[in-house]
Amino acid sequence: MIDLDWLSLAALGATAVLFVGVFLLRRAGASFTLLTVIALAVGIGVGLLFQGHLDYVDVIGTVYVNVITAIVAPLIIVSVLASITSLGSLAKLRTIGLSSVFWLLLTNLIAILLTLGLALATGIGTGAQLDLEGVDGSTLTGLLRPLDEVIVGLFPSNVVGDIGSNNIIGIILFTLLIAVSYLLVADRKPEKVRAFKEVVDATKRVFFKAVGFIIALTPYAVLALVASTTSTAVARLETALSLVGVLVIALVACFVDAYLVNGVLIKLFADLSPLRFFKLITPPQYTAFTTQSSIGTLPLTISTLVRKVGVSEEVAGFTAPIGTTIGMPGCAGIWPTLVAVFTVNALGIEYTVLDYVVLVVLGLLVSLGTAGVPGTAIITATAVLTAVGLPIEVLVLLIPISAVAGTASTMANVTAAATSATIVARRAGALDDEIFAGRRHAPDDDDSDLDDPTDAAPRPLDADAAPAADPTATARLTPVP
């Protein structure tokens, strides 16, 4: 006889009713951003009401994450191929590639320094009574690999295996090899590879159509995922309260980094309004917050950058995927740095300026090849603590905190990737200010390679938008010196 959990069934029924409500709001013309925010708020309520009885609701969120993760590898391949083949020259590839890596690493460096300052200023961990006796850290040690294996693992060895395991660096490097080879052949005999370019562009259109269908389900998935996250967080609250200082600083660092730091960067280096920028990227931010997966959020990140922010498909399709494995300020910068300082202060270890410099450098290094999936922060923190000789058993005590802080960390990762892509686009002259300002919609389905799932229904231009421009005029694409 099947043992049914009636409260779990009730939670599933309530979720289904709320799904209907979201669907009706969408049919009424509610914006994608509004639907996502509503789903987030309602999901918290479901998580609190049915705490511990969300097994059936968990299935919905898990299925969504699995589906969207499944399309990530093919999406990266077609995006990077289409982006590079459209650039037309290796010089442009070098410019965009180096610029992307620079800005992604810079956002991580700023996050590390910000966290280090907050942690030292507050003296986090000072006076804490840590009892590490009997704490087994062997499971975390098993997550680490020798440096030579890490370096070898960055390069593709089996393309099918890399795709199956979402080895992002390996996928990107293999795709770069093919794309660069195309550019070299196209430079001398363009007619020989014209068919290849046509196949790439056609494949991209098909994949982005599929991505549009998946992204349209995001508000429903956010509702289910945030309900599960809330239930888990509440269940761990008692343990978390004993380490509330670490959690508070982690959340403060993530939100300050995501909004204040990136806001300043967007204003100074992209010459855009930070408030409007954050309004436009709200859906990928909230999706990252609930899924705790930068990779899983990637399709929505690319779509938002192109359709809402005005970043060219070439830059968005190249920088955003790299941002899921390089930089990662939340998981590779903020959390490892905070844990390290907490450990140093709690155990009364003498740390010199040089020791902290080494800590900063290691934070940058572990961000190279970091996987944008749930649980990454534990792996990066383990690597950093092991490298600087600190006991990793502390991480075992902090696992409940890590699970909660992981939501904000992932949001910070995705925000930094979107910021980097926007700055790269601006400096390369590939940012459409008309789209960003909302004065011009992206082309419709017949003319565009990328559908726009973030609009529930066609809407007129904003009332305060500028008058229609001359139809012969082009959008401003201005590089910043």
N, C-alpha and C positions, 0 to 999 in steps of 0.2 A: 504494500500500500504506500502510495506517495505521501510523504509528510510535507504538507504545504505550510508555508509561513504566511498567515493571513495578513499580517501587517506589511509584509513585503509586497503581497498582491495589492493591498490598498495603496501602497506607495506607487506601484506601477500604474494603477488606475488613476490616481491623482495626477501623475505625470502625463498620462495620455490626455486627460482633460485639459491640462495646461498646454500641451502641444496643439490641441485644437484652437485654444485661445491665441497662441502665437501665429498659427496659420491664418486665422481670421484677421488678425492685425496686419499681417502681410498682405492679404487680399485687399484690405482697406487702404493700403498705400503707405504703411509705416516704413520708415527707413530701416535699412539693415542694421545700422548702428543702434537705433532705438530698440529694435527687436533683441539685439544681443545684450544690451543693458538690462532690459526687462527680464530676459531669460536668466541673467546672472542673479538678479535680485530674487526672483521667484525660486530659483534653484537653491539659494541659501535657505529660504523658508522650508522647502521640501526636506533639505538635509537636516535641519533642526527638528522638524516635526516627526520625521521617520528615522531618527538616528539609530543606526545599527540594523535597520531593516530595508536596505537599499540594494540587496543582491540582484534583484531583477532589473532595477534601474541601471545598475552598474553595467549590465550587458549592453545597453544602448550606447553608453559612452565608449565602451571598449570596442564595439563594432565600428563606430565612427572613426576612432583613432586608428584602428587597423586598416580601414579602407583608405583613409587619407594618407597614411604612412605607405601603403602599397603603391600609391601613384607617385610618391616623391622621387624615387630613383629615375623612372622614365621621364618625369617632368624636368628634372635637373639636366638629363642628357639632351632632350630636345631644346630646352631653354638656352643652355650654354652653346650648343651647336648653332641654333638660330641666331643667337646674339653675336657670336664671333664671325659667322659667315656673312652677317649683315654689315660688320664693321668694314670689311673690304681691305684691311691692311694689318700687318703685324705691328706697325707703329701704334695704331689705335688700341690694339690688344694690350701691348705693353703699358700704355698710359692708363687704361682703365684697370688692368690687373694689378699693377703696382699701387695705384691710388686706392683701390678697394682694400688691399691688405693693410696699407698704411693706416687708413681711417678705422678699420676694424680693430687693429691692435692698439691704436691710440685711445679708442673708447674704453678698451679694457684697462690700459695703463691708468687712465683717469679714475676709473672705478676702484682700482687697487689702492691708489693714493688717497682717494676719498675715504675708503673703508679704514685704511691704516690710520688716518687722522682721527676719524670718529672713535675707533677702538682705543687708541692711545689717550685721547682726550677724556674719555669716560672711564678709562682704567678697567675695562671689561674683564671680568675674571678675577680681579684682585680680591683676596679674602675668601674666594670660593673654596669650599671643602670638597675636593674631588677624591673619591675613593675608587682607585683603579684596580684594586686587588680583586682578582677573580674575573675581571672583564676580559673577554676573549676577543682579540683583534685579528685573529688568524684569517677570518673570512674576508676582512678588508685587505689584508696583505696579499691574498690570492687574486685580488683585482689588478694588482700591479704587474707590469711586464718589464723586462730589461730594456734599456734605452735602445739597443740595437734592434730588438724586436719591434719597438714602437716605430722606429724610423722605417724599417722594412715594411711594416704594416700600412704605412701611409701610401705606398705605391701599389698599383693594381697588379694582382697576380692571376686572378681568375675573374673576368668581368662578370660572369653570371653569378659567381659567389659574392662579389662586391655589391651587385645589385640586390641580391637576396638578403644581405646583411646590412644594407644601407651604409656601406663604407663610403661616405661622402667624398673624402679626399681622393680615394682611389677612383671613384666614378668621374670626378671632375678632371683628374689628371689624364685618364684615358680619353675622355671627351675632348680635352684640349689637344691631345695628340692628333686626333682625327680632324679637328677643326683647323689647326695650324697647317696640317697637310693639305687640306682643301684650299686654304689661302695661298699656299705656295704654288699649287697647280693652277688655281684660278688666275694668278698673276701672269702666268705665261700662256696658258691655253684655256681661257674661260669657257669656251664652247664644250670642252671635254667634260666639265663637271657641272654644267648648267642643270642637268637632270638631278644630280645629287642635291643641289640647293633647292630645287622645286620639291623634292621628296621631304626634305627637312622642314620646309615651310608648311607643307600640307600636313605633315605629322604634328607639327606644333599646333595648328588650328584644331585638329581633332582632339589632342590632349587637353588643350585649354577649354574646349567645349565640355569635356568630361569633368575637368576641374570645377567648372562653373556649376555643374549639377551637385557635386560634393559640397562645395562651399555654401550653396543655398541651404544646406541642412545644418549649418553651423549653429544658429540660435537654438535649435532643438538639442543638439549635442552639448552646447554650453549649459543648458538647463540640467541635463542629466549628469554631466561631469562635475559641475559645481555642487550639486546635491551630494554626490559621493565624497567630494573633497571636504565639504563642510562637516559631514558626518564623521569622517576620519579625524579631522582636526579637533572636533569637540571631544571625541573619544580619547584623544591624546592630550587633552588640555591639562589634566592633573599633572602629568609628567612635564609638560611644557612650562607650567607655572614655576617650577623650581629653577628653570633656566630662562625665565622670561626676559632677562636683560639681553641675552644673546639674540633672542627672537626679535625683540624690539629694534635693536641696532641693525640687524640684518634687513628687516623690512624698511626701516628709515633709509638705510644706504641704498637699497634697491629702488625705492621711489624717488629719492633725491637724484640718483644717477639717471633713472629713466626720464624724468621730467625736467629737472633743473639743468643738469649737465647737458643732456641732449637738446634741450630747448635753447641753451646758450650757443651750442655748436650750430644748430639749424639757423639761428639768427645771424651769427657772425660769418659763417662760411657758406651758407646757402641763400642768405638774404631773404628768408621767408618768415612768416608769422608763426611762432612756436605754437600759439593757441590753436590756430587753424590746422597746423600740421598734426597735433595730437588728436584733434577732433576727427581728422580723416583716418588716422591709423588706429582708432579705438577698436574696431573689430579684431584685427590680428593681435592687438595687445590683450584683449579679454580672452581670446581663444588660447593664446599662449599661457595665460594665467590659469585657465581651467585644465588644459591638457598637459601642462608642464612638458611640452615638447616643441622645441624650435623647429625641428624637422617637420613635425605634423602640422605646424602652422604655416609652413613655407608656401603652399599654394595660395593661401589667402594673403600672405605678405606680398607676394609678387603681384597678384591681382590688384591689391590696394595701391601699391606704389605706381603701377601703370595707369590705372583707371581713375584714381582719386588724386594722388600727389602730383602726377604728371611726369614721373621718371620714364625715360625711354625704355622700351622692352629690352634693348640690348644691355643696358646697365642693370636694370632690375633682375633680368634673367641670369646675370653673371654675379653681381655682388651679393644679392640676397642668399643664394645657395651657399656661397663661401662663408657667409655670416652665420650659418648653422654649424660651423666646425672650426672657425677662426675668430678670435676675439672673445665672445661669450662672457661679457663683464659680470653677469650675475652668478653663473655657475663656476667660472674659471677665475674670476677676480675677487668678487665680494665675499663669497662664502669661504674659500680657502684662506684668504687673508684674515678674516674675522676669527675663524677657528684657531689659526696659528697664534694670534695675539692673545686670545682667550686662554689658550693652553700655556703660553709663556707666563702670563700674569697669575694664573691659578696655581701653577706649580712653582712660582717664584724663581723662574730661570732668568739669569742675567743675559740680556740681549743688547748688543752694541749696535751702533748705526750701520756698520758694515753688515751685520746679521740681517737687519731690516732691508737693506739694499738687495741682498741675496734673495730675500723673501719676495720682493717686488719682481725681480728678474724671473724667478721660478713661476710666479703667477702668470707672467707673459708666456713663458715657454709651454706651460701645461694647456694653454688655450689653443695651441697649434694642434689641430687634429681632434679636438674635443667633440664628442658626439652629442648632438642636440636632442637628447632623449631623456625621459624621466630617470632620475638617479645619478645623473652625470656629476652633480656637485659633490657627491660622496667620493666618487673616483678621483676627481681633481684634488679634493682636499686630502685624500689619502696619499696621493703622489707628492703633494707639497710637504705635508708633515713628515713623510718618510725621507724626503730629500734634505730637509733641514734638521733631521734627527730628533723630532718631537714624537712622543708616544701617540700612536694612532688609536689607542684604546679610548681616548677622549671622544673620538668620532662616534664610537658605539653609544656613548651616553647622549650624544647630540642628535642621533638619528631621528627622534620624534620632532625636534626643532627643524632639522633639515627638510623633513617631509612637508612641513608647513611653509617654511621660507622658500621652498622650491617653486611655489606659485609665483611669487614676486620676482624671483631670480630669473625665471624663464621669460617673464614679461619684460624685464630689463634687457635680456639678450635680444629679443625680437625688436625692441625699440631701438637699440644700438645698431642693429643690422639695417633697419629702415632709415635711420639717420645717416649712416655711412653711405648707403645707396643714393640717397637724396643729395648729399654733398658731392659725391663722385659725379653724379649727373649734372649738377650745377656747374662744376668746374670743367666738365667736358663739353658744356654747351648742349646738354641733352635733357634739359628740364623744361617742361611746357608750363609756363606761368598761367596761361589762360585756363588750363585744366585745373591747376591747383586752386585758383581763385574761384572756380565754379562758373566762370563766364563762358566756358565752352565744354560741351560734353565730348567724351571720346567717341570715335566713329561707331556706328551701330554694327550689328552682327555681320552684315554683308561686306563691310569694308574693314573689319578689324579681326586680328588674330586672337584677340582676348576678349571673351564675353565679360559682362559686368554683372555678377550675381549680387552685388551689394546694393543694388537699387531694387526696391520692392515693386515700384511702378514708375513710369516716366513722370518727371516732375518739371514744372516750368522753371526758368532761371530765377534766382533769388531776386526779390523785389528791389534790393539795393544794389544789384549788379549793374555794371556799366552798360550803356546802350550797346546794341549790336554793332559789331565792327564791320567795316567794309568786307564783303565776302572774298575779296581778292587778297586781303591782308593775311599774313601768317602769324602764328603765335610767337611770342617772344621766347627765343631760346638763347639766353645770354650767359656765356661763361664768366666766371669770376676770375680775375687775374690771380 
